[in-house]
Amino acid sequence: MGTGSTVTGSQPEHRGLQYWMERVLRELESVREAPEPDAVHDLRVAIRRCRSVAAVMEEVDPHSDWPDMRKLGKKLFRQLGELRDTQVLEDWTKKLGAETDPIRERLLTLYEAREKELQETALRAVEKFDQKSWKKLERRLQRRSRMVPPDGPAAECLALERLEAAKDLHVHALRAEKPEAWHALRIGVKRFRYTVESLLPGRYVEWGDDLKRLQDLLGEVHDLDVLLGTIAKMSTDLEEARVSWAERITRERHERIETYRHLAIGEGGVWQVWRRALPEGSRLRAASEARLRVTARALEMNPKRATLVCRIAVKLFEALVRVHAAPMLLNGELRKIMRAAARLHAIGEGLDAESPQKAARKYMRAMPLPPGWTETEWEILANTVRYQRGGMPQQKSKGFARFTPEEQKIICTLAGVLRMARVLRRCGVASAVGLRIEKSVDALILRVPGLEESEQNAARLAAGKFLLETSLERPVIVKAAPLVLRIVPLPRKEEGPQATAAASD
């Protein structure tokens, strides 16, 4: 088992954000009492896990509490890191050098002096750490972290993003063979490990050992690279000793990289095992949608209104596809973009009340590309959200002009659907149930149950349907239709109360 998860019966103990934020406060006391290597390491581990979870959550929830938490722990984390690095290098020096070795003696003298100074600096940082603010952040972030349920599809999507990023670093490290590349891979593996530990506790039971082993191997490679760099800067009067140390360090480093290769490369390698267990195909689409729903929930100022507009927009789009309103709608990928745009259409209000649509596009462009999306699809999505309200798309806009004519038409159509959905809600439509479209020779007839016919609504509809009519190149005639009532059958009397209870379950 890895250190981040234990098993009680058949269920893993979930060590999520709350656990680690509380752990930071406990480890602070341990370091105050005695800044020993293990205490320093445990405190850094706790802070690092908190900051890693915050970095993941920021990708789906841009609330200021996440960067505030990372910032609060950053200075202490770095100062403890310098102390921890010195302690680790001291251990390596004792392990690799004989007691009479001149380089060993010089390094230990250097490390002992530096360790004493760094201990004092670290203790001052510990005393200055704002525990009161940390506790407040813990309470607030505990609620926000629940937006991504452990082992759920959104959690799988975020873990997959970390896996793909780390896998790219893995490929680069194998090709480059440079210390910087292996150090970057080490950081990528850490991020993936802590994401799995916090968000996929069920998977961490299976993967924890291998994740920890890879992280330890890459950590030792980094330690040896730092030690080699330190020795290379030492006085030239120790040239023979330096060559001997370089050979020993290189040998130790090579052994660890070969062990890493054995674990990681090939069909049976851990990267392949982990990737096969994470979403693909329809599961990947569902996971990506769940990830976007988290962002929508985090930023929507009026969730009830946003949900209604989303449902009307999706229903309207499906109706347009059903009657073949335009050839472009036959593209199956547009359904994915439309559903995402409907889900995200209201996020701008939580970003910038004065210019929500531009803020939404800017935020989406800064987001990591979710798995299963191409750059072009994501840009179309961002601009659909941008133009679902406010000014119409225009060729003089550089952002819009760079799309191909076909892509521009897609953006206008999807944005037009959203504009239509928003105006239908404003006209009093309270449900998407029963909404349908009929196609005549020269027009589309939209029948909307619950639509109130009035001069004010007629003006709203004229403005709201303009972009959709323009992109589809045909008029859209909106007509009221009778409300569709949902009839829920009651259980038959002879079935009795037990059958009624079973039906309700």
CORBEL-V168033 format. One record per residue. RES is the residue in one small letter. SS is DSSP state (alpha for helix, beta for strand, coil for the rest). PSI is psi in radians with two decimals (none if undefined). D_CENTER is the distance of its C-alpha to the mean C-alpha in Angstrom with 2 decimals. Layout:
BEGIN
res,ss,psi,d_center
RES,SS,PSI,D_CENTER
RES,SS,PSI,D_CENTER
END
This chain:
BEGIN
res,ss,psi,d_center
m,coil,2.50,25.47
g,coil,2.91,22.89
t,coil,-0.24,23.29
g,coil,0.02,20.15
s,coil,2.43,21.40
t,coil,2.89,24.84
v,beta,2.30,26.36
t,beta,1.92,28.57
g,coil,-2.15,30.43
s,coil,0.00,28.07
q,beta,2.36,24.98
p,beta,2.59,22.66
e,coil,2.09,22.49
h,coil,2.01,18.98
r,coil,1.51,18.29
g,coil,-2.76,15.36
l,alpha,-0.80,14.84
q,alpha,-0.75,18.32
y,alpha,-0.81,20.04
w,alpha,-0.56,18.90
m,alpha,-0.64,19.57
e,alpha,-0.61,22.97
r,alpha,-0.63,23.47
v,alpha,-0.79,23.20
l,alpha,-0.64,26.17
r,alpha,-0.72,28.16
e,alpha,-0.48,27.73
l,alpha,-0.75,28.80
e,alpha,-0.67,32.10
s,alpha,-0.74,32.51
v,alpha,-0.64,32.17
r,alpha,-0.73,34.59
e,alpha,-0.72,37.09
a,coil,1.92,36.87
p,coil,0.95,34.49
e,coil,2.80,34.94
p,alpha,-0.76,32.61
d,alpha,-0.70,31.10
a,alpha,-0.76,30.51
v,alpha,-0.77,28.90
h,alpha,-0.80,26.66
d,alpha,-0.66,25.62
l,alpha,-0.76,24.81
r,alpha,-0.71,22.70
v,alpha,-0.78,20.80
a,alpha,-0.77,20.14
i,alpha,-0.75,19.04
r,alpha,-0.71,16.79
r,alpha,-0.72,14.99
c,alpha,-0.80,14.62
r,alpha,-0.56,13.36
s,alpha,-0.77,10.82
v,alpha,-0.73,9.42
a,alpha,-0.72,9.70
a,alpha,-0.66,7.91
v,alpha,-0.82,4.64
m,alpha,-0.56,5.76
e,alpha,-0.44,6.98
e,coil,-0.43,4.36
v,coil,-0.27,5.48
d,coil,1.75,8.63
p,coil,0.50,10.78
h,coil,2.49,13.41
s,alpha,-0.32,15.64
d,alpha,-0.53,15.84
w,alpha,-0.93,12.66
p,alpha,-0.51,14.16
d,alpha,-0.72,17.49
m,alpha,-0.76,16.74
r,alpha,-0.70,15.61
k,alpha,-0.68,18.69
l,alpha,-0.65,20.97
g,alpha,-0.11,20.43
k,alpha,-0.88,20.34
k,alpha,-0.81,24.13
l,alpha,-0.72,25.07
f,alpha,-0.77,22.59
r,alpha,-0.74,24.12
q,alpha,-0.64,27.64
l,alpha,-0.57,27.23
g,alpha,-0.73,25.81
e,alpha,-0.71,29.04
l,alpha,-0.78,31.08
r,alpha,-0.75,29.19
d,alpha,-0.72,29.49
t,alpha,-0.73,33.19
q,alpha,-0.69,33.72
v,alpha,-0.78,32.07
l,alpha,-0.59,34.15
e,alpha,-0.73,37.19
d,alpha,-0.75,36.70
w,alpha,-0.70,36.37
t,alpha,-0.74,39.49
k,alpha,-0.61,41.48
k,alpha,-0.69,40.41
l,alpha,-0.31,41.25
g,coil,2.46,44.34
a,coil,2.75,47.81
e,coil,-0.53,49.21
t,coil,0.03,51.68
d,coil,2.24,49.25
p,alpha,-0.63,49.54
i,alpha,-0.72,45.91
r,alpha,-0.77,44.83
e,alpha,-0.77,47.12
r,alpha,-0.75,45.88
l,alpha,-0.76,42.20
l,alpha,-0.67,42.73
t,alpha,-0.75,44.75
l,alpha,-0.80,42.02
y,alpha,-0.68,39.25
e,alpha,-0.73,41.38
a,alpha,-0.73,42.13
r,alpha,-0.65,38.55
e,alpha,-0.71,37.27
k,alpha,-0.76,39.69
e,alpha,-0.73,38.64
l,alpha,-0.55,34.91
q,alpha,-0.74,35.53
e,alpha,-0.72,37.19
t,alpha,-0.73,34.39
a,alpha,-0.71,31.78
l,alpha,-0.65,33.93
r,alpha,-0.69,34.27
a,alpha,-0.67,30.50
v,alpha,-0.76,30.24
e,alpha,-0.56,32.94
k,alpha,-0.18,31.32
f,coil,2.27,27.92
d,coil,1.52,27.39
q,alpha,-0.58,27.10
k,alpha,-0.82,27.82
s,alpha,-0.64,24.84
w,alpha,-0.75,22.64
k,alpha,-0.69,24.02
k,alpha,-0.76,23.43
l,alpha,-0.66,19.77
e,alpha,-0.78,19.55
r,alpha,-0.74,21.11
r,alpha,-0.73,18.98
l,alpha,-0.41,15.56
q,alpha,-0.72,16.73
r,alpha,-0.76,17.00
r,alpha,-0.58,13.70
s,alpha,-0.37,11.86
r,coil,-0.23,13.81
m,coil,-0.34,11.87
v,coil,1.61,9.71
p,coil,2.41,12.84
p,coil,2.43,13.22
d,coil,0.19,13.88
g,coil,3.04,12.99
p,alpha,-0.66,11.75
a,alpha,-0.68,8.35
a,alpha,-0.70,8.06
e,alpha,-0.69,9.57
c,alpha,-0.79,7.35
l,alpha,-0.68,4.31
a,alpha,-0.69,7.57
l,alpha,-0.68,9.04
e,alpha,-0.76,6.99
r,alpha,-0.64,8.07
l,alpha,-0.82,11.34
e,alpha,-0.69,12.09
a,alpha,-0.76,11.65
a,alpha,-0.63,13.87
k,alpha,-0.68,16.20
d,alpha,-0.71,16.88
l,alpha,-0.61,17.84
h,alpha,-0.84,19.96
v,alpha,-0.76,21.85
h,alpha,-0.71,22.47
a,alpha,-0.71,23.76
l,alpha,-0.57,26.15
r,alpha,-0.71,27.51
a,alpha,-0.68,27.76
e,coil,0.49,29.12
k,coil,2.61,28.63
p,alpha,-0.69,27.69
e,alpha,-0.68,24.97
a,alpha,-0.70,23.24
w,alpha,-0.58,23.51
h,alpha,-0.71,22.23
a,alpha,-0.69,19.08
l,alpha,-0.72,18.67
r,alpha,-0.78,19.27
i,alpha,-0.70,16.40
g,alpha,-0.71,14.04
v,alpha,-0.69,15.47
k,alpha,-0.83,15.10
r,alpha,-0.73,11.36
f,alpha,-0.77,11.18
r,alpha,-0.83,13.93
y,alpha,-0.51,12.67
t,alpha,-0.80,9.37
v,alpha,-0.77,11.88
e,alpha,-0.75,14.33
s,alpha,-0.66,12.48
l,alpha,-0.42,10.64
l,coil,1.12,13.10
p,alpha,-0.54,16.40
g,alpha,-0.75,18.45
r,alpha,-0.57,17.30
y,alpha,-0.49,17.68
v,alpha,-0.70,21.31
e,alpha,-0.65,21.83
w,alpha,-0.19,19.86
g,alpha,-0.76,20.32
d,alpha,-0.86,23.61
d,alpha,-0.68,22.60
l,alpha,-0.76,19.41
k,alpha,-0.69,21.61
r,alpha,-0.77,24.37
l,alpha,-0.76,22.42
q,alpha,-0.72,21.05
d,alpha,-0.75,24.65
l,alpha,-0.83,26.17
l,alpha,-0.57,24.03
g,alpha,-0.71,24.63
e,alpha,-0.65,28.34
v,alpha,-0.75,28.30
h,alpha,-0.77,26.89
d,alpha,-0.76,29.52
l,alpha,-0.64,32.24
d,alpha,-0.72,31.24
v,alpha,-0.74,31.44
l,alpha,-0.73,34.75
l,alpha,-0.71,36.15
g,alpha,-0.63,35.34
t,alpha,-0.77,37.09
i,alpha,-0.64,40.13
a,alpha,-0.40,40.38
k,coil,-0.03,40.98
m,coil,2.97,43.81
s,coil,2.49,47.50
t,alpha,-0.20,49.14
d,alpha,-0.08,51.99
l,alpha,0.59,49.79
e,alpha,-0.78,49.16
e,alpha,-0.73,50.34
a,alpha,-0.64,48.26
r,alpha,-0.72,45.19
v,alpha,-0.73,45.65
s,alpha,-0.75,45.99
w,alpha,-0.74,42.79
a,alpha,-0.69,40.90
e,alpha,-0.75,42.13
r,alpha,-0.79,41.12
i,alpha,-0.74,37.62
t,alpha,-0.68,37.17
r,alpha,-0.80,38.39
e,alpha,-0.72,36.04
r,alpha,-0.78,33.08
h,alpha,-0.71,34.15
e,alpha,-0.72,34.41
r,alpha,-0.65,30.84
i,alpha,-0.67,29.48
e,alpha,-0.67,31.67
t,alpha,-0.72,30.37
y,alpha,-0.81,26.79
r,alpha,-0.75,27.90
h,alpha,-0.69,29.63
l,alpha,-0.56,26.60
a,alpha,-0.49,24.07
i,coil,2.55,26.08
g,coil,3.05,27.36
e,coil,-0.59,26.88
g,coil,0.05,27.14
g,coil,2.77,24.79
v,alpha,-0.58,21.79
w,alpha,-0.72,19.34
q,alpha,-0.71,21.02
v,alpha,-0.81,21.18
w,alpha,-0.73,17.48
r,alpha,-0.69,16.66
r,alpha,-0.46,19.34
a,alpha,-0.29,18.04
l,coil,2.89,14.60
p,coil,2.50,14.67
e,coil,2.80,17.00
g,alpha,-2.25,19.10
s,alpha,-0.59,19.19
r,alpha,-0.64,16.73
l,alpha,-0.72,14.13
r,alpha,-0.74,15.04
a,alpha,-0.68,14.85
a,alpha,-0.71,11.40
s,alpha,-0.71,10.19
e,alpha,-0.70,12.36
a,alpha,-0.66,11.11
r,alpha,-0.75,7.51
l,alpha,-0.55,9.63
r,alpha,-0.59,11.96
v,alpha,-0.79,9.81
t,alpha,-0.71,9.67
a,alpha,-0.81,13.33
r,alpha,-0.61,14.31
a,alpha,-0.49,12.97
l,alpha,-0.27,15.04
e,coil,2.25,17.97
m,coil,-0.45,21.17
n,coil,1.44,23.18
p,alpha,-0.68,21.25
k,alpha,-0.80,24.53
r,alpha,-0.75,25.54
a,alpha,-0.68,22.22
t,alpha,-0.70,22.29
l,alpha,-0.81,25.90
v,alpha,-0.72,25.32
c,alpha,-0.83,22.52
r,alpha,-0.72,24.98
i,alpha,-0.73,27.85
a,alpha,-0.79,26.02
v,alpha,-0.74,24.93
k,alpha,-0.74,28.49
l,alpha,-0.75,30.08
f,alpha,-0.79,28.20
e,alpha,-0.64,29.17
a,alpha,-0.68,32.71
l,alpha,-0.70,32.85
v,alpha,-0.72,31.78
r,alpha,-0.62,34.39
v,coil,0.16,37.23
h,coil,0.94,36.19
a,coil,-0.44,36.12
a,coil,2.54,35.11
p,alpha,-0.62,34.84
m,alpha,-0.44,31.30
l,alpha,-0.17,30.09
l,alpha,-0.23,30.99
n,coil,1.96,27.89
g,coil,-0.48,25.71
e,alpha,-0.34,22.43
l,alpha,-0.49,23.26
r,alpha,-0.73,22.70
k,alpha,-0.78,19.00
i,alpha,-0.72,18.84
m,alpha,-0.78,21.10
r,alpha,-0.72,19.22
a,alpha,-0.73,15.96
a,alpha,-0.71,18.17
a,alpha,-0.68,19.94
r,alpha,-0.60,16.92
l,alpha,0.05,15.62
h,coil,-0.43,19.14
a,coil,0.17,19.44
i,alpha,-0.42,16.39
g,alpha,-0.51,18.69
e,alpha,-0.53,20.87
g,alpha,-0.09,18.41
l,coil,-0.77,17.90
d,coil,1.85,21.55
a,coil,-0.47,24.38
e,coil,-0.59,26.80
s,coil,1.17,24.96
p,alpha,-0.70,22.12
q,alpha,-0.68,22.00
k,alpha,-0.66,21.87
a,alpha,-0.66,19.24
a,alpha,-0.80,17.03
r,alpha,-0.75,17.63
k,alpha,-0.76,17.03
y,alpha,-0.75,13.66
m,alpha,-0.61,12.59
r,alpha,-0.48,14.12
a,alpha,-0.28,12.17
m,coil,2.57,8.70
p,coil,2.51,7.59
l,coil,2.07,9.56
p,coil,2.59,8.24
p,coil,2.46,10.40
g,coil,-0.04,13.83
w,coil,2.49,14.13
t,coil,2.85,16.62
e,alpha,-0.73,16.83
t,alpha,-0.78,19.84
e,alpha,-0.72,18.40
w,alpha,-0.65,15.50
e,alpha,-0.70,18.22
i,alpha,-0.74,20.43
l,alpha,-0.84,17.87
a,alpha,-0.69,17.31
n,alpha,-0.47,21.10
t,alpha,-0.79,21.79
v,alpha,-0.64,19.96
r,alpha,-0.73,21.84
y,coil,0.22,25.21
q,coil,-0.07,25.07
r,coil,2.94,27.03
g,coil,-2.67,29.16
g,coil,2.68,31.09
m,coil,2.67,31.53
p,coil,2.41,30.12
q,coil,2.61,32.77
q,coil,-0.45,33.66
k,coil,-0.22,34.25
s,coil,2.11,30.55
k,alpha,-0.71,29.28
g,alpha,-0.67,25.78
f,alpha,-0.62,27.33
a,alpha,-0.41,30.25
r,coil,-0.17,28.31
f,coil,2.69,27.41
t,coil,2.79,30.03
p,alpha,-0.68,32.38
e,alpha,-0.75,30.85
e,alpha,-0.65,27.28
q,alpha,-0.70,28.75
k,alpha,-0.66,30.43
i,alpha,-0.80,27.29
i,alpha,-0.79,25.55
c,alpha,-0.68,28.71
t,alpha,-0.85,29.05
l,alpha,-0.73,25.57
a,alpha,-0.62,25.77
g,alpha,-0.67,29.30
v,alpha,-0.77,28.24
l,alpha,-0.71,25.91
r,alpha,-0.72,28.76
m,alpha,-0.73,31.09
a,alpha,-0.71,28.92
r,alpha,-0.70,28.67
v,alpha,-0.55,32.41
l,alpha,-0.68,33.27
r,alpha,-0.76,31.56
r,alpha,-0.41,33.55
c,coil,0.13,36.63
g,coil,0.04,36.32
v,coil,2.14,34.71
a,coil,0.04,33.09
s,coil,2.68,31.91
a,coil,-0.09,31.03
v,coil,2.27,33.40
g,coil,-0.11,36.35
l,coil,2.31,35.15
r,beta,2.82,36.64
i,beta,2.40,37.77
e,beta,2.50,41.12
k,beta,2.07,41.95
s,coil,-3.03,45.41
v,coil,-0.77,47.16
d,coil,0.25,46.00
a,beta,2.89,43.36
l,beta,2.27,40.50
i,beta,1.98,41.42
l,beta,2.03,38.61
r,beta,2.14,39.84
v,beta,1.90,37.95
p,beta,2.39,38.98
g,coil,0.03,39.30
l,coil,2.23,39.62
e,coil,2.18,42.15
e,coil,2.06,44.58
s,coil,2.88,45.54
e,alpha,-0.69,46.19
q,alpha,-0.78,43.16
n,alpha,-0.61,40.87
a,alpha,-0.70,42.67
a,alpha,-0.72,41.88
r,alpha,-0.78,38.23
l,alpha,-0.66,38.03
a,alpha,-0.74,39.89
a,alpha,-0.69,37.37
g,alpha,-0.48,34.29
k,coil,-0.06,35.34
f,alpha,-0.84,36.50
l,alpha,-0.68,33.42
l,alpha,-0.76,33.17
e,alpha,-0.71,36.91
t,alpha,-0.77,36.79
s,alpha,-0.60,34.08
l,alpha,-0.22,35.75
e,coil,0.66,39.17
r,coil,2.60,40.82
p,beta,2.63,41.45
v,beta,2.02,39.58
i,beta,2.08,42.04
v,beta,2.20,40.54
k,beta,2.52,42.73
a,beta,2.61,42.57
a,beta,2.73,42.72
p,coil,2.56,43.69
l,coil,2.49,41.04
v,coil,2.08,39.88
l,coil,2.33,40.41
r,coil,2.16,38.52
i,coil,2.06,41.04
v,coil,2.00,39.85
p,coil,2.37,42.66
l,coil,2.65,44.05
p,coil,2.54,45.09
r,coil,2.58,48.75
k,alpha,-0.64,51.04
e,alpha,-0.23,52.39
e,alpha,-0.42,48.97
g,alpha,3.01,49.15
p,alpha,-0.57,46.60
q,alpha,-0.72,44.96
a,alpha,-0.66,44.14
t,alpha,-0.74,42.80
a,alpha,-0.71,40.47
a,alpha,-0.69,39.31
a,alpha,-0.66,38.65
s,alpha,-0.48,36.57
d,coil,none,34.42
END
